[in-house]
């Protein structure tokens, strides 16, 4: 059995012991990692009260820590292997940055005494490597400064807007003497300017057709109930911001209007009927394709509430109020009077899709939505099927949905593993495309080893469906590298210790989903769907 670090009365406190004491004080009970030689002194004599979670590749390490941090709302602690490990992890570090997930990332470094000679497995200018996608990055000047650096990294990671931080630690630092660091209380709520909130309340009072555009910061802040109260009091329509990585409003609510496209033209057209648009917990706006954004032409009054000063700085028009979500929404509810506006009509859900063979993706998604337990969590990375998912799988609201905000693949499968660690008493469902799954497929091994309550649904259309769609939007032809025939996810999953099955007919789907969603452990269902090219954006001209 691993032993807890011990300190005799005559021996000085070490950097490692001071660090573990900090982790305990911060409530960190899991360390996600993939070990290497430059981390061995940190990993030796591992304590019993902190769980080391092994992932088989560094991108999966970051994804798991990201999901765990989002599920628990405490920073995920990560240990990577020097420059090579950080390089492998960088794509998901970028995603954690865009997700605004609090992470404290540590990485090994070669011994200080041989750094001048560019030794094997060293990191040159280590603190610069993950920038600009970390909020704070340092290689401490002295070994005894490591615990102070880790404490600072934690406080910075947890301060809104949250995000990853990075500390490079030379191999010989962990056993050096250090001073104990006492964990501190640091407040994280930012109250809004009262005059600015009053101005927004007045704008809501005089508006004839207001709309709220909600983003992921609302759910991150546990403020969905406040958002619902505000929407109902003001009788405003509620839209979801483009590429929102969380569900910040119940999608069956009668005032829920739908999802905004990342096309400037389509977004502007959707919001055109509204004379006031208030963006809460999101940028104004995240676009993906070119086009004229008529929303910025001046006919619509724009407000923004954000905890991200940078997002406020790049907003092109309107008034930005910098605050965290709970105090801002509470103040706005208090200052907003009752209205005689009629309750706006919400979106109308489409009729249920029909069964067919080959299986339509929409039929799979509708069937999954019906089969999932009411308290289940959905983690999604199937970009080409997201519009159909939004139509046929309405999310319940707070803590019900997660995806990646970056557009980079390889996040959501390991993130689902991390969320299952953080919320072990509910079923986590990972909905992932065949192309996306292959970026971090090794995350299945960790889930199987830990018997996590995880169901993975692989939508296999034998190719990169989103790229097929974009080739049509951009009117380009003969694009190579979009087809992926021959992948067998059942054999891959079984090889990693998971329960697995394949579905090829609609008649088999309900039974397979029921079995996988009740399986005691991790189960994967590979669903062979038709290869119809989805519509992501309307093509103009």
N, C-alpha and C positions, 0 to 999 in steps of 0.2 A: 504493500500500500504506500502511496505517496506520503511524505511527511511534511508537516507544517514547518516553516522556517522557525528556528529557535534562536534565542539570544541568551547567552550566559551573562551573569552579572558583570563579568570582567571584559566581555567582548563588546566592541562598539557596534552601534546600529549600522547596518549596511544599506546601500542604495536600494537593493532589492527589497529588504524588509520594510524600509520606509515607504517604498512604492506600494507594496501589498497593503500596508496599513491605510494608505490613502484610498486605494480601491475599495477597501471595506467601508471606510467612512463615506465614500461617495455612493455606496449601495451597489457597486459593480460586483456581480457574482459569477459572471461568465467572461472568459477571455477567448476570443476567436483567433485562430492562428494556423499557420503552416510552418513547421519548424525548419531552421537551418543552423549551420554551424555557428554563426555569429550570434545566435540567440540562446545557445546551450546554457551559459551561466544563469540566464534569467529563468530557464525552464527547469533547472535542476532542483531537486527536493521540493516539488510542487506542493502547495498547501492543499489540505483536504477541503477547505471551505470555499474555494474558488474553482469553478468548473472550467477546464481547458477544453474547448470545442475544436476538434480537428476538422479542417476542410482540406480537400485534396488539391486545391489550386488557389492562388492568392485572390483572383477575382471573386471566387466563391466565398473566401474569407470575408472580404469587404461586404459582399451582398448579404451574407448571413448577419453580420454585425449591424448593417443598415436596417434590415427587417426587424431584428431584435430591438434596436434602439427606437424604432417607430412604434413597435408594439408596447414597449415599457415606458416610453418617454424619458428614458435616461440614456446617457451616452453609452454607445458600444465601445468596448476596449479591444484593440486589435494589435496583434504582434506579427510583423512581416519579416521576411528575410532580405535584409540589405537592399542594394539597388535592384537586383534581379527581381526580387519579390515585389518591390514597390512598382517596378515596371509592369509586371503581370497584373497588378491590381489597379493600375491607373484609370482604366476605363470605368470601373465601378466607383473609384474615388470621385471621378467627374460626375457620375450619377448621384452620389451622396451629396456632392456640392449642390447640384441642381435640385435634389430632393430636400435640401436644407435639413439633413439628418445629422444629429450630434454624434461624432465619432472621435475618439482619441486613438490615433494610429501611431504605434511605435514600430521602429525598424532597427535591425541590428546594423552595426558598423564594425569595421575591423579595429584592432587594438590601436590606441593612440600612439604607442611607441613606434609602430611601423607604417602609420599613415603617410609620412613624407615620401615613402618609396613606392607608392601606388600598389599596395599588396593585392593579392587575389581576393575577390569578393568584397572589395571596399566600394564605398559610394563617394564619388567626387562631388563636392558642394551638395551634400545630401539634402540640406534644408531647401535648396532651390528646386529639386527634382519634382515634387508634387505641386508646386505653385503653378498657376494662380488658383488652384482648386481646393486649397485649404485656407482656413481663416488665420492660422498661426502655424509657423514652421520654424524649428530650431534644432541645432545640434549643440547641446550645452558646452560651454567653454571648459567646465570642470566636471569631474565625476559627481562631486557632492551637489552640483546644481541640477541633477537629473530629477529628483523628486519635485523640486520647485517648478521645473519646466513642465512636468506632467500635471501638476496642480493647475498651472496657468492654462495648459491645453484644455483641461476639463472645463474650467470656468468659461473660457472663450467659446468652446464647442457648444455649451449649453445656453449661451446668451443669444436671444433672438436678434436677427435671424440665425438659427442654429446652423451648424455645418461641421465638416471634418477638420481636425487639426493634426499636426504631425510632429513627432519627436524622434530624432535619430540618436541611438544610444550605442557608443562603442562597447565592444564585447567585454572589456576589462573593467567597465564602470560599475557593474552590478555588485561586485564584492567589495567595493571601496567604502570607507566610512562615510556616514551622512548624518545630518540632523533630522529629527522627527519633524514632520510638517503637519500641522493641525488643519483639518478641513474647515472651511469657512462657509458661512451663509451669504449667498449673493442673490439679491432679488433679481427677477427677470421680467416683471411686468412694467410696461411703459404706458403711462396715462396720456390721453390725447389732450391737445390744446382745447380748452373749453369753448373759446370763441369759434374755433374751426368746427367743432361738433355742432354748435348752435347754428352756424351758417348752413351746415348740411341739413340739420333738422328743419330749418326754414325752407330750404330748397325742396325737401320732401313734402312739406305742407302745401306748397304752391304748385307742385307738379301735378299734371293731369294723368300721365302714364309713366310712372317710375319703374325702373328695373334694377335689381341687384344682380351683379355678376360675382359669384362666390368662387374662391380659389382654395387651394389645399391648406393655407395657413389657418383657416377656420377650424378644420378638423384637427390639425396638429395642436391647436390651442384648447381643445375640448370645449369649443364654443358653438357647436352645432345647435344645441337647444336655444341659445341666445339668438342665433341667426333665424331660427324658425319663429321665435317670438317677434322679432323685428319685422320679418316679412309679413306675418299675419296682422300686426298692428298697423303697418303702412299699406297693406293690400297691394304690394308690389309684385311684379313678376320676378321669378328667380331663374337665372341662367347659370350654367357652369362655365368657367373660364377655359380657354383652349389648353389642352394638355394638362388638365388638373390631375395631380397624382393621388388625390384623396377624394372621398365623398363628403362634401360639406353641407349637403341639404338632402333630405329624404326624397328620392326620385319618384315616389308615388304620391307626393303631396299635391294637392289640387292647384297650387300656385307655381309648381315646377314647370318651367317653359321648355327646357331642353339644354342641349350642349352646343356651345359656340364653336364654329369651325376656325381653324387657324389660317384660313384664307381671308385677306382683308376685305374683299368684295362680299363674300358670303356672311362674314361676321357683321359688317356694316348693314347689310340688308336685313339680317335678323333683328338688329337693335334699332332699325330705322323708325319703328312706330313709337319708340320711347323718347320723351323729351328730357328725361333725367336718367343717367346711368351711373350707378355707384358700384365700383369694383372693390371688393372686400377680400383681402388675403391673397391677392394675385397681381401680376404685372398688368399694365394697360398697354398693349395686349401682346400675347406671344403669337407671332405669325410664323408660317412655315413656307409659304409661297408668295410670290410677288403679286402686286395688285394695288388698286387705289383704295385707301382706307377712308371712305366718306364719313365715317364716324368722327374723324378729327377735323371736319370742315367747319364746325362751329354751330351747326343746327341743334346739336345735342349738348346739354350741360353734363360735364364729367366730374365726378369725385372719386377719390381713391382712399381707402384705409389700408395701410401696410405697415408691417414691422421691419421692413427692409428699406433702409435709407437709399440704397443704390437703385432699387426699383422705383422709388419716388423721384430720384434724380433724372431718370431716363424717360419718365412719363411725358409725352409730347404736349398735352393740353390739360386744362382743368386744374383742380385743387387736390393736393395730396396731403393726407393727415397721417403722420407717423405715430404709430401706437401699436401695442399688442392688442389682440382681438378681444379678449374678455372685457377689459376696462373700456375700450372704444365702443363695443356693441352695447354694453350696459349703460353707458352715458347717453348713447344715441336713443336707446329705448326710453330712457327717463325723459329726455328732452323732446321726444316726438309725441305730438298729440294724436287724438283719434281722428280718423278720416271718414268722409262719406263716400269715398271712391268705391265703385263696385269691385268685388273680388275678381281679379283677372282670370281668364280661362287658362288652364295649364295645357300641356301637350296631350295629345291623344295617342295612346300606344297603338301600334299596328296590330292587325289580327295575327293570331298564332300561325307560324309557318307550317306547311304540310310536310309530312314524312315523304321521303323519296329515296331512291338508290341510284347513284351514289348519294351519300348523306349531305344535304345542304348544311352549310355552316350555321345558318340561322336556326335550323331545326335543332342542331346540337346545343346551341346556346340557350334556346328557349327551354329545352328539356333539362339542361343543367340548372337553370334558374328555378324550375319547379322542384327539382330533386334535392337541392341544397338545404341543409337545416337552417332554421330561421336565424340562428346566432352565428352562422358560419362566416368566415372571413374570405374574401376573394382577392387574390393577388394575380395580376394580369400582365402578360407580355405577348400579346397577339395583335400587333398594330393593324394589320390588314383587316382584322375582324372586329376592331373596336366599335365602329358605327353600329354593326349588328348587335354587339354585346350591349351597347347603350339602349338599343331599341327593345331587346328581349330579356334583359337581365337587370331590371331596376334595382339599385342598391338602397339599403335601408337608411343610411345616414352615417352617424358617428362610428368610426373604427370598423367599417364594413368593407372598405375597398382600398387597395394600394396598387400603384404601378410606378414606373420610372418616369421622372420628369425630364430626363435628358435626351431621350430618343436613342440612346446607346443600348444595344442588346446585351444580354447576359446578366441582368440584375435580378429579375423577378423570381426565377427558380430558387437561387440561394436565399433571396429575401423571404420567400415563403417558408423556407427552413427556419430562418431566424425568427419570423413571426410565430411559427409553431413552438419554438423555444419560449418565446415571451408570453404566449397565450395558450398554454398546454391543455386547458380545459374546454376549448372549442375546436371545431374542425376548421383547418385551413385548407383552402382549395386554390391550387395554382393552375391558371388557364394560360397555356403557353403554346406558341406556334412551333412548328417543327424546326424552322430556322433559328428561332430564338433559343430553343431548348439546347441546341448543340453548343452554345457559347459557354454554358456553365453546367453541363450535364452531370459532372462529377459531384454536384451538390446532393444528388440522390443518395450517394453512399452514406453521408453524414446522417441524413434523415432516416435511412434504414437501420443504421447502427443504433440510433437513439430511439427507434420505434415511435417516431413523432406522429401525431394525428394529422397527417397530410395526405391529400388526394391531388394528384397531378393529372391534368387533362391535356394531352398533347393533340393539338389540331394539326393533322398531317395532310397538307395539300400539295406535298412534294415540291416545295419551292418557296421562294421569297415572295409571298403574295403582295406585300406592300410595294415592293419594287416593280412588280408587274403592273400594279395600279398606277404608280408614278410614271412609268414609261408611257402609259396612255395619256395621263394628264399633260406631260411635257412633250407629247407627240414625237417620241423617239422610238426607233425600231431596231430590231435585231440586237438586243442587249444580251451579251453572254452572261453566264453565271447565275441565272435566276432559277434553275431547276435543280432539285436534289432528290433524284429517285434512289430507291434502294436502302434507305435508312430503316432499321428495325428497332423501334424504341422498346418493344417488349423484351427483346434479347438484351439490349443495353441495360434496362432497368433490372431485369432478373440477375444479370451479371454483377450488379451492385447491391444485391440483396433485397430488392423490392418485390412486392407482389405486382403483377402486371398482366394486362390483357389487351387484345386488339378488338375493335369494333368496326365492321365493314358494312353492316346493314342497319337501317333505322329500327327494325324490329328488335335488334339486340341491345339498343342503347339504354333503355330504361333500366333493365336488369343489371347491366354493367355498372351504371352510375350508382344504383342503390347499393350494390356490393362494395364498390370502391369507397363510397362515402361513409360506410359503416365499418370499414376494415380496421382492425386493431393494429395500427401502425401506418406505414407509408405504402400507398397503392398508386399505380400509374395506369391510366387508360389511354391508349392510342386510338384516336378516332380518325378513320380515313374519310375525308370529306371531298366534295367536288372541287374542282380547280377553277371555278368561276372567278373572274377578276373582280374584286370589290370596288365600289365607288367611294373614294376618299374625299375628293373635291370635285365640284362641278367644273367642267372644262368650258371656258369661254372662247367664242370665236371658232 
